[in-house]
Amino acid sequence: MKPEEIRALSVEEIKAKMSDAREELMKLRFQQVNGQLTDTSRLRIVRRNIARFMTILNERAGTAE
């Protein structure tokens, strides 16, 4: 997701998407360990999306104070 798309979401929606992304990352890691993962670039994409979610949540927490 692009940062503009994430900023358009509510905090609850961002948290839900981040939870889904973390679950997907866990599944991808299991696939990698078992040798079943074919698209290894997906790991990087999911990690970056999680970082984007966290960054935008931290931005909102900083502006709320």
MARNU-753284 format. One record per residue: residue number from 1; chain; y, z, x of N, C-alpha, C, O, CB in turn; residue in one letter. Coordinates in Angstrom, 2 decimals, always signed. Glycine has a CB too. Layout:
BEGIN
[NUM, 'A', [Y, Z, X], [Y, Z, X], [Y, Z, X], [Y, Z, X], [Y, Z, X], 'a']
...
END
This chain:
BEGIN
[1, 'A', [-1.18, +0.00, +0.83], [+0.00, +0.00, +0.00], [+1.24, +0.00, +0.88], [+1.26, +0.55, +1.98], [+0.00, +1.21, -0.95], 'm']
[2, 'A', [+2.25, -0.62, +0.36], [+3.53, -0.62, +1.06], [+4.30, +0.64, +0.72], [+4.13, +1.21, -0.36], [+4.35, -1.89, +0.70], 'k']
[3, 'A', [+5.16, +1.09, +1.64], [+5.93, +2.32, +1.37], [+6.77, +2.24, +0.10], [+6.94, +3.24, -0.59], [+6.83, +2.62, +2.55], 'p']
[4, 'A', [+7.31, +1.07, -0.21], [+8.12, +0.92, -1.42], [+7.27, +1.18, -2.67], [+7.74, +1.78, -3.63], [+8.75, -0.48, -1.49], 'e']
[5, 'A', [+6.03, +0.72, -2.63], [+5.13, +0.93, -3.77], [+4.79, +2.41, -3.92], [+4.70, +2.92, -5.03], [+3.85, +0.11, -3.60], 'e']
[6, 'A', [+4.62, +3.09, -2.80], [+4.28, +4.51, -2.84], [+5.47, +5.32, -3.33], [+5.29, +6.26, -4.11], [+3.84, +5.00, -1.44], 'i']
[7, 'A', [+6.66, +4.97, -2.89], [+7.87, +5.71, -3.30], [+8.12, +5.59, -4.81], [+8.77, +6.45, -5.40], [+9.09, +5.21, -2.53], 'r']
[8, 'A', [+7.62, +4.52, -5.42], [+7.80, +4.33, -6.85], [+6.89, +5.24, -7.68], [+7.09, +5.39, -8.88], [+7.55, +2.88, -7.22], 'a']
[9, 'A', [+5.88, +5.84, -7.03], [+4.93, +6.69, -7.74], [+5.44, +8.12, -7.83], [+6.31, +8.53, -7.07], [+3.57, +6.66, -7.04], 'l']
[10, 'A', [+4.88, +8.87, -8.78], [+5.22, +10.29, -8.88], [+4.41, +11.06, -7.83], [+3.48, +10.53, -7.24], [+4.94, +10.83, -10.31], 's']
[11, 'A', [+4.78, +12.31, -7.63], [+4.10, +13.15, -6.63], [+2.63, +13.32, -6.99], [+1.77, +13.26, -6.11], [+4.78, +14.52, -6.52], 'v']
[12, 'A', [+2.35, +13.53, -8.26], [+0.96, +13.71, -8.69], [+0.14, +12.45, -8.45], [-1.02, +12.53, -8.04], [+0.91, +14.10, -10.17], 'e']
[13, 'A', [+0.73, +11.28, -8.70], [+0.02, +10.02, -8.46], [-0.25, +9.82, -6.97], [-1.31, +9.33, -6.59], [+0.83, +8.84, -9.02], 'e']
[14, 'A', [+0.72, +10.18, -6.14], [+0.54, +10.05, -4.70], [-0.59, +10.95, -4.23], [-1.43, +10.55, -3.43], [+1.85, +10.38, -3.94], 'i']
[15, 'A', [-0.61, +12.18, -4.73], [-1.66, +13.12, -4.34], [-3.03, +12.61, -4.78], [-4.01, +12.76, -4.05], [-1.40, +14.50, -4.94], 'k']
[16, 'A', [-3.11, +12.02, -5.96], [-4.38, +11.48, -6.45], [-4.84, +10.32, -5.59], [-6.02, +10.22, -5.24], [-4.24, +11.03, -7.92], 'a']
[17, 'A', [-3.91, +9.43, -5.23], [-4.27, +8.29, -4.39], [-4.67, +8.75, -2.99], [-5.56, +8.16, -2.38], [-3.10, +7.29, -4.31], 'k']
[18, 'A', [-4.01, +9.78, -2.48], [-4.35, +10.30, -1.17], [-5.75, +10.92, -1.19], [-6.52, +10.77, -0.24], [-3.31, +11.33, -0.70], 'm']
[19, 'A', [-6.08, +11.60, -2.26], [-7.41, +12.17, -2.41], [-8.47, +11.07, -2.44], [-9.51, +11.20, -1.80], [-7.49, +13.02, -3.69], 's']
[20, 'A', [-8.20, +10.01, -3.17], [-9.12, +8.88, -3.22], [-9.28, +8.24, -1.85], [-10.39, +7.87, -1.45], [-8.63, +7.83, -4.24], 'd']
[21, 'A', [-8.17, +8.10, -1.12], [-8.22, +7.49, +0.20], [-9.02, +8.35, +1.17], [-9.76, +7.82, +2.00], [-6.81, +7.26, +0.74], 'a']
[22, 'A', [-8.87, +9.66, +1.08], [-9.64, +10.55, +1.96], [-11.12, +10.47, +1.66], [-11.95, +10.50, +2.58], [-9.16, +12.00, +1.81], 'r']
[23, 'A', [-11.45, +10.35, +0.39], [-12.86, +10.19, +0.01], [-13.41, +8.87, +0.54], [-14.54, +8.82, +1.04], [-13.01, +10.27, -1.53], 'e']
[24, 'A', [-12.62, +7.82, +0.44], [-13.04, +6.51, +0.95], [-13.23, +6.57, +2.46], [-14.17, +5.99, +3.00], [-12.01, +5.43, +0.59], 'e']
[25, 'A', [-12.33, +7.27, +3.16], [-12.45, +7.40, +4.61], [-13.74, +8.12, +4.98], [-14.42, +7.74, +5.93], [-11.24, +8.16, +5.18], 'l']
[26, 'A', [-14.07, +9.17, +4.23], [-15.30, +9.90, +4.51], [-16.52, +8.99, +4.34], [-17.44, +9.00, +5.16], [-15.42, +11.13, +3.58], 'm']
[27, 'A', [-16.52, +8.19, +3.26], [-17.64, +7.27, +3.03], [-17.73, +6.22, +4.14], [-18.83, +5.87, +4.58], [-17.49, +6.59, +1.67], 'k']
[28, 'A', [-16.58, +5.72, +4.58], [-16.57, +4.73, +5.65], [-17.10, +5.32, +6.95], [-17.82, +4.65, +7.70], [-15.17, +4.18, +5.87], 'l']
[29, 'A', [-16.76, +6.57, +7.21], [-17.26, +7.22, +8.43], [-18.77, +7.38, +8.39], [-19.45, +7.18, +9.40], [-16.60, +8.59, +8.62], 'r']
[30, 'A', [-19.31, +7.75, +7.23], [-20.76, +7.85, +7.08], [-21.42, +6.50, +7.30], [-22.46, +6.41, +7.96], [-21.13, +8.40, +5.71], 'f']
[31, 'A', [-20.82, +5.46, +6.75], [-21.37, +4.12, +6.94], [-21.35, +3.72, +8.41], [-22.28, +3.07, +8.89], [-20.59, +3.10, +6.10], 'q']
[32, 'A', [-20.29, +4.10, +9.11], [-20.18, +3.76, +10.53], [-21.26, +4.46, +11.34], [-21.86, +3.86, +12.23], [-18.79, +4.12, +11.07], 'q']
[33, 'A', [-21.50, +5.72, +11.04], [-22.52, +6.49, +11.77], [-23.90, +5.90, +11.53], [-24.73, +5.86, +12.44], [-22.48, +7.97, +11.35], 'v']
[34, 'A', [-24.15, +5.46, +10.30], [-25.46, +4.90, +9.95], [-25.61, +3.45, +10.37], [-26.70, +2.88, +10.24], [-25.68, +5.02, +8.47], 'n']
[35, 'A', [-24.55, +2.85, +10.86], [-24.62, +1.46, +11.29], [-24.51, +0.47, +10.15], [-24.87, -0.70, +10.33], [-25.88, +1.23, +12.03], 'g']
[36, 'A', [-24.04, +0.89, +9.00], [-23.94, +0.01, +7.85], [-22.56, -0.58, +7.66], [-22.37, -1.46, +6.81], [-24.33, +0.76, +6.62], 'q']
[37, 'A', [-21.58, -0.12, +8.43], [-20.21, -0.58, +8.27], [-20.02, -1.92, +8.95], [-20.25, -2.06, +10.15], [-19.21, +0.46, +8.83], 'l']
[38, 'A', [-19.60, -2.92, +8.17], [-19.40, -4.26, +8.74], [-17.93, -4.51, +9.06], [-17.61, -5.17, +10.05], [-19.92, -5.33, +7.78], 't']
[39, 'A', [-17.03, -3.98, +8.23], [-15.60, -4.21, +8.42], [-14.96, -2.94, +8.99], [-14.49, -2.08, +8.25], [-14.91, -4.62, +7.09], 'd']
[40, 'A', [-14.96, -2.84, +10.32], [-14.46, -1.62, +10.96], [-12.95, -1.49, +10.88], [-12.42, -0.40, +11.06], [-14.89, -1.58, +12.41], 't']
[41, 'A', [-12.25, -2.57, +10.60], [-10.80, -2.49, +10.48], [-10.39, -1.70, +9.24], [-9.25, -1.24, +9.15], [-10.20, -3.90, +10.44], 's']
[42, 'A', [-11.29, -1.55, +8.29], [-11.00, -0.81, +7.06], [-10.69, +0.66, +7.38], [-9.87, +1.27, +6.71], [-12.18, -0.90, +6.08], 'r']
[43, 'A', [-11.35, +1.22, +8.40], [-11.08, +2.59, +8.81], [-9.61, +2.78, +9.17], [-8.97, +3.73, +8.74], [-11.97, +2.99, +10.00], 'l']
[44, 'A', [-9.10, +1.87, +9.96], [-7.71, +1.93, +10.41], [-6.74, +1.81, +9.24], [-5.74, +2.53, +9.17], [-7.44, +0.84, +11.43], 'r']
[45, 'A', [-7.03, +0.91, +8.32], [-6.17, +0.68, +7.17], [-6.11, +1.93, +6.29], [-5.03, +2.33, +5.86], [-6.68, -0.51, +6.35], 'i']
[46, 'A', [-7.26, +2.54, +6.04], [-7.31, +3.72, +5.18], [-6.59, +4.89, +5.85], [-5.87, +5.64, +5.19], [-8.77, +4.10, +4.85], 'v']
[47, 'A', [-6.79, +5.07, +7.16], [-6.10, +6.15, +7.88], [-4.59, +5.97, +7.81], [-3.85, +6.95, +7.63], [-6.55, +6.19, +9.35], 'r']
[48, 'A', [-4.13, +4.76, +7.95], [-2.68, +4.50, +7.89], [-2.12, +4.75, +6.49], [-1.01, +5.25, +6.34], [-2.38, +3.06, +8.32], 'r']
[49, 'A', [-2.90, +4.38, +5.47], [-2.45, +4.65, +4.10], [-2.32, +6.15, +3.85], [-1.37, +6.59, +3.21], [-3.43, +4.02, +3.09], 'n']
[50, 'A', [-3.28, +6.92, +4.36], [-3.21, +8.38, +4.21], [-1.96, +8.90, +4.90], [-1.26, +9.76, +4.35], [-4.47, +9.06, +4.79], 'i']
[51, 'A', [-1.66, +8.39, +6.08], [-0.47, +8.81, +6.81], [+0.79, +8.44, +6.03], [+1.75, +9.22, +6.01], [-0.43, +8.17, +8.21], 'a']
[52, 'A', [+0.81, +7.28, +5.39], [+1.97, +6.89, +4.59], [+2.15, +7.83, +3.41], [+3.27, +8.25, +3.11], [+1.81, +5.44, +4.09], 'r']
[53, 'A', [+1.04, +8.17, +2.73], [+1.13, +9.11, +1.62], [+1.70, +10.44, +2.08], [+2.59, +11.00, +1.43], [-0.25, +9.31, +0.98], 'f']
[54, 'A', [+1.20, +10.95, +3.19], [+1.65, +12.24, +3.70], [+3.12, +12.19, +4.11], [+3.87, +13.13, +3.85], [+0.79, +12.68, +4.89], 'm']
[55, 'A', [+3.54, +11.10, +4.73], [+4.92, +10.97, +5.16], [+5.87, +10.99, +3.97], [+6.89, +11.68, +4.00], [+5.11, +9.68, +5.96], 't']
[56, 'A', [+5.55, +10.25, +2.94], [+6.42, +10.18, +1.77], [+6.43, +11.52, +1.03], [+7.47, +11.93, +0.51], [+5.98, +9.05, +0.83], 'i']
[57, 'A', [+5.28, +12.21, +0.97], [+5.27, +13.53, +0.35], [+6.14, +14.51, +1.15], [+6.84, +15.34, +0.56], [+3.83, +14.07, +0.24], 'l']
[58, 'A', [+6.10, +14.41, +2.47], [+6.93, +15.28, +3.30], [+8.41, +14.94, +3.15], [+9.25, +15.84, +3.18], [+6.51, +15.17, +4.78], 'n']
[59, 'A', [+8.73, +13.67, +2.99], [+10.12, +13.28, +2.75], [+10.64, +13.90, +1.46], [+11.75, +14.43, +1.41], [+10.25, +11.75, +2.68], 'e']
[60, 'A', [+9.82, +13.84, +0.43], [+10.23, +14.41, -0.86], [+10.34, +15.93, -0.79], [+11.21, +16.52, -1.43], [+9.25, +14.01, -1.96], 'r']
[61, 'A', [+9.48, +16.56, -0.03], [+9.55, +18.02, +0.11], [+10.81, +18.41, +0.87], [+11.39, +19.46, +0.60], [+8.29, +18.57, +0.84], 'a']
[62, 'A', [+11.23, +17.60, +1.82], [+12.44, +17.88, +2.59], [+13.71, +17.70, +1.80], [+14.68, +18.42, +2.01], [+12.48, +17.01, +3.80], 'g']
[63, 'A', [+13.72, +16.75, +0.89], [+14.91, +16.50, +0.09], [+15.01, +17.48, -1.08], [+16.10, +17.66, -1.64], [+14.90, +15.08, -0.43], 't']
[64, 'A', [+13.91, +18.10, -1.45], [+13.92, +19.02, -2.59], [+14.56, +20.36, -2.23], [+15.03, +21.09, -3.10], [+12.50, +19.24, -3.10], 'a']
[65, 'A', [+14.59, +20.67, -0.95], [+15.13, +21.97, -0.53], [+16.62, +22.00, -0.49], [+17.21, +23.02, -0.16], [+14.60, +22.35, +0.81], 'e']
END
